[in-house]
């Protein structure tokens, strides 16, 4: 049975496990803090070192933040900063990451077939039903998004960078710093407002709310969002590493 090393790369931490063909973890997930500053070479080394601590696998799936097209980094929000999310952007890192062929670099480092996608896309692959229009929003350091149509992954859009109000982006509006500032109750209300605002834009059949902060949404706010909105576990960011190979475009 083909096995997959699935790596979920976030702004604050990088998690990995090895999955069998059914998506069952064959090892307890490992997590390391995301190192900063993080040039591409250190990124590859960090993932390679993490992989050596897990059972061997036949292929690799990597989910990372930002705009990823065919395994190439168009833009990534956190890894171009000097000391992590919302710190100052380093011009040298910005240049190194722009156009970086992460898929080729990681495939060479691991010596295995490798798939590199936006982290919300891998997360979505682990939860979508495969019918109709399905939107995935991940709530963590910022906001991640992925759209699936009939189980096929649509071209990625950086919804997180779109303005939501007063020149504030979705990423800032619902990200972790705002959750801490507002508290879970007011932040949950804000999440509901975002969902209501996006509903006429996407007309989804199902909306999945994932990421580490989705579990903090207050039940009363979730109930008001409707039956077509579902909270899913953060482990989908790893579990989706298997199914991503079938749902993602070549």
TAQUI-V406120 format. One record per residue. N is the residue number from 1. RES is the residue in one small letter. PHI is phi in whole degrees, 0 to 359 (none if undefined). OMEGA is omega in whole degrees, -180 to 180 (999 if undefined). D_LAST is the distance of its C-alpha to the last C-alpha in Angstrom with 1 decimal. Layout:
# TAQUI-V406120
[[N | RES | PHI | OMEGA | D_LAST] [N | RES | PHI | OMEGA | D_LAST]]
This chain:
# TAQUI-V406120
[[1 | x | none | -178 | 22.1] [2 | x | 291 | -180 | 19.0] [3 | x | 247 | -176 | 19.5] [4 | x | 231 | 169 | 17.5] [5 | x | 275 | -178 | 18.9] [6 | x | 254 | -177 | 18.0] [7 | x | 236 | -179 | 19.2] [8 | x | 253 | -174 | 20.0] [9 | x | 259 | 179 | 21.2] [10 | x | 243 | 179 | 23.7] [11 | x | 288 | -178 | 26.4] [12 | x | 253 | -178 | 29.1] [13 | x | 203 | 178 | 27.7] [14 | x | 236 | -177 | 24.9] [15 | x | 243 | -179 | 24.6] [16 | x | 207 | 172 | 23.1] [17 | x | 204 | 176 | 23.5] [18 | x | 249 | -175 | 22.4] [19 | x | 243 | 173 | 21.3] [20 | x | 274 | -175 | 21.7] [21 | x | 296 | 179 | 19.5] [22 | x | 270 | -180 | 21.3] [23 | x | 86 | 178 | 20.6] [24 | x | 273 | -179 | 24.2] [25 | x | 291 | 177 | 25.1] [26 | x | 263 | 178 | 26.7] [27 | x | 207 | 176 | 28.3] [28 | x | 297 | -180 | 29.7] [29 | x | 300 | 175 | 27.4] [30 | x | 252 | 179 | 28.5] [31 | x | 225 | 173 | 28.7] [32 | x | 230 | 176 | 29.8] [33 | x | 296 | 175 | 30.7] [34 | x | 290 | -178 | 28.3] [35 | x | 282 | 176 | 30.3] [36 | x | 223 | -7 | 31.4] [37 | x | 294 | -170 | 31.3] [38 | x | 232 | 173 | 27.8] [39 | x | 291 | -177 | 26.6] [40 | x | 306 | -178 | 23.2] [41 | x | 296 | 178 | 25.0] [42 | x | 289 | 176 | 26.7] [43 | x | 302 | 180 | 23.6] [44 | x | 298 | -180 | 22.1] [45 | x | 297 | -180 | 25.5] [46 | x | 298 | 180 | 25.9] [47 | x | 291 | 180 | 22.8] [48 | x | 295 | 178 | 23.7] [49 | x | 298 | 179 | 27.2] [50 | x | 295 | -180 | 26.2] [51 | x | 295 | -179 | 24.1] [52 | x | 290 | 179 | 27.1] [53 | x | 271 | -178 | 29.2] [54 | x | 240 | 177 | 27.1] [55 | x | 302 | 180 | 26.7] [56 | x | 296 | -178 | 24.4] [57 | x | 223 | -178 | 20.9] [58 | x | 265 | -180 | 18.3] [59 | x | 202 | -175 | 15.3] [60 | x | 229 | 171 | 15.0] [61 | x | 240 | -180 | 13.5] [62 | x | 236 | 172 | 14.9] [63 | x | 250 | -178 | 15.6] [64 | x | 221 | -178 | 17.6] [65 | x | 289 | 175 | 19.4] [66 | x | 116 | 179 | 18.6] [67 | x | 272 | -179 | 16.2] [68 | x | 242 | 178 | 13.0] [69 | x | 236 | 179 | 10.4] [70 | x | 53 | 177 | 7.5] [71 | x | 83 | -179 | 10.0] [72 | x | 255 | -179 | 12.9] [73 | x | 280 | 173 | 15.8] [74 | x | 279 | 177 | 17.1] [75 | x | 201 | 175 | 19.9] [76 | x | 223 | -169 | 21.1] [77 | x | 281 | -171 | 24.4] [78 | x | 264 | -170 | 26.1] [79 | x | 284 | 176 | 25.3] [80 | x | 264 | -178 | 26.9] [81 | x | 265 | -176 | 30.2] [82 | x | 281 | -176 | 33.2] [83 | x | 218 | 175 | 33.9] [84 | x | 116 | -175 | 31.3] [85 | x | 311 | 176 | 30.3] [86 | x | 69 | 170 | 32.6] [87 | x | 268 | -174 | 34.3] [88 | x | 292 | 177 | 34.7] [89 | x | 286 | 177 | 31.7] [90 | x | 265 | -178 | 32.1] [91 | x | 303 | 180 | 31.5] [92 | x | 293 | 178 | 30.7] [93 | x | 295 | 179 | 28.0] [94 | x | 302 | 179 | 26.6] [95 | x | 290 | -178 | 26.3] [96 | x | 292 | -177 | 24.8] [97 | x | 278 | -178 | 22.0] [98 | x | 294 | -179 | 21.2] [99 | x | 80 | -179 | 18.3] [100 | x | 289 | -179 | 18.1] [101 | x | 275 | -176 | 15.1] [102 | x | 294 | -178 | 15.2] [103 | x | 296 | -180 | 12.3] [104 | x | 293 | -179 | 14.0] [105 | x | 296 | -179 | 17.4] [106 | x | 287 | 177 | 16.9] [107 | x | 298 | 178 | 15.3] [108 | x | 291 | -179 | 18.4] [109 | x | 292 | -178 | 20.7] [110 | x | 274 | -176 | 19.8] [111 | x | 68 | -177 | 19.2] [112 | x | 222 | 171 | 16.4] [113 | x | 303 | -173 | 12.6] [114 | x | 226 | 176 | 11.7] [115 | x | 240 | 178 | 9.5] [116 | x | 239 | -178 | 11.1] [117 | x | 227 | 168 | 11.2] [118 | x | 299 | -175 | 14.3] [119 | x | 296 | 178 | 16.8] [120 | x | 291 | 178 | 17.5] [121 | x | 291 | 176 | 13.9] [122 | x | 295 | 178 | 14.3] [123 | x | 303 | -180 | 17.8] [124 | x | 296 | 180 | 16.9] [125 | x | 300 | -179 | 14.7] [126 | x | 277 | -174 | 18.0] [127 | x | 231 | -174 | 20.1] [128 | x | 294 | 180 | 18.7] [129 | x | 280 | 179 | 20.3] [130 | x | 92 | 178 | 17.4] [131 | x | 229 | 178 | 19.8] [132 | x | 72 | 180 | 20.7] [133 | x | 266 | -176 | 20.0] [134 | x | 235 | 180 | 19.8] [135 | x | 252 | 178 | 20.3] [136 | x | 242 | 174 | 20.3] [137 | x | 240 | 178 | 22.7] [138 | x | 251 | -175 | 23.4] [139 | x | 248 | -179 | 26.9] [140 | x | 203 | 176 | 27.8] [141 | x | 305 | 175 | 28.6] [142 | x | 220 | 179 | 27.3] [143 | x | 238 | 174 | 25.1] [144 | x | 250 | -179 | 21.4] [145 | x | 211 | 175 | 19.5] [146 | x | 207 | -178 | 16.4] [147 | x | 237 | 180 | 16.1] [148 | x | 237 | 177 | 14.8] [149 | x | 235 | -177 | 15.6] [150 | x | 61 | 180 | 16.2] [151 | x | 86 | 179 | 14.1] [152 | x | 261 | -177 | 10.9] [153 | x | 285 | 177 | 10.3] [154 | x | 279 | 176 | 11.8] [155 | x | 305 | -175 | 11.6] [156 | x | 286 | 174 | 13.7] [157 | x | 239 | 179 | 17.4] [158 | x | 275 | 179 | 19.9] [159 | x | 303 | -177 | 22.5] [160 | x | 299 | -178 | 24.4] [161 | x | 268 | 178 | 25.6] [162 | x | 285 | 178 | 27.0] [163 | x | 287 | 178 | 30.8] [164 | x | 251 | 176 | 32.3] [165 | x | 191 | 176 | 36.0] [166 | x | 49 | -180 | 38.4] [167 | x | 74 | 180 | 35.7] [168 | x | 268 | 179 | 34.2] [169 | x | 277 | 175 | 30.5] [170 | x | 302 | -178 | 29.0] [171 | x | 302 | 179 | 28.2] [172 | x | 283 | -172 | 31.9] [173 | x | 294 | -177 | 33.2] [174 | x | 238 | -178 | 31.9] [175 | x | 288 | -174 | 31.0] [176 | x | 302 | 178 | 33.0] [177 | x | 300 | 179 | 35.8] [178 | x | 289 | 177 | 36.6] [179 | x | 299 | 180 | 36.6] [180 | x | 294 | -179 | 39.1] [181 | x | 290 | -175 | 41.2] [182 | x | 277 | -169 | 41.3] [183 | x | 89 | -173 | 41.5] [184 | x | 298 | -176 | 39.5] [185 | x | 295 | -180 | 41.5] [186 | x | 289 | 177 | 41.1] [187 | x | 297 | 179 | 37.5] [188 | x | 299 | 177 | 36.7] [189 | x | 296 | 178 | 38.4] [190 | x | 294 | 177 | 36.3] [191 | x | 299 | 178 | 33.1] [192 | x | 298 | 178 | 34.5] [193 | x | 297 | 178 | 35.2] [194 | x | 295 | 179 | 31.7] [195 | x | 300 | 179 | 30.4] [196 | x | 296 | 179 | 33.0] [197 | x | 289 | -178 | 32.1] [198 | x | 274 | -176 | 28.4] [199 | x | 305 | 180 | 29.0] [200 | x | 289 | 179 | 29.9] [201 | x | 280 | -174 | 27.0] [202 | x | 259 | -177 | 24.2] [203 | x | 49 | -176 | 26.3] [204 | x | 291 | 168 | 24.2] [205 | x | 273 | 177 | 24.9] [206 | x | 208 | 175 | 24.6] [207 | x | 245 | 178 | 24.6] [208 | x | 251 | 176 | 24.0] [209 | x | 253 | -177 | 25.9] [210 | x | 232 | -176 | 24.8] [211 | x | 88 | -174 | 25.3] [212 | x | 298 | -177 | 28.6] [213 | x | 267 | -177 | 30.8] [214 | x | 298 | -179 | 29.9] [215 | x | 290 | -179 | 32.6] [216 | x | 268 | 178 | 35.2] [217 | x | 294 | -178 | 35.0] [218 | x | 293 | -177 | 38.4] [219 | x | 305 | -178 | 38.7] [220 | x | 293 | 177 | 40.8] [221 | x | 284 | 178 | 38.2] [222 | x | 298 | -180 | 35.3] [223 | x | 298 | -179 | 37.5] [224 | x | 284 | 180 | 38.1] [225 | x | 284 | 179 | 34.4] [226 | x | 113 | -177 | 34.2] [227 | x | 290 | -179 | 33.0] [228 | x | 271 | 177 | 29.5] [229 | x | 243 | -173 | 29.0] [230 | x | 229 | 173 | 28.4] [231 | x | 271 | -178 | 28.6] [232 | x | 238 | -175 | 26.3] [233 | x | 291 | -180 | 26.8] [234 | x | 293 | 179 | 25.5] [235 | x | 296 | 178 | 24.5] [236 | x | 299 | 178 | 21.3] [237 | x | 297 | 175 | 19.9] [238 | x | 261 | -177 | 20.0] [239 | x | 301 | 179 | 19.8] [240 | x | 294 | -179 | 16.5] [241 | x | 299 | 179 | 15.1] [242 | x | 279 | -174 | 14.9] [243 | x | 291 | -180 | 13.5] [244 | x | 302 | -180 | 10.8] [245 | x | 293 | -180 | 8.8] [246 | x | 268 | -175 | 9.4] [247 | x | 265 | -175 | 9.3] [248 | x | 281 | 174 | 6.4] [249 | x | 292 | -179 | 3.8] [250 | x | 291 | 999 | 0.0]]
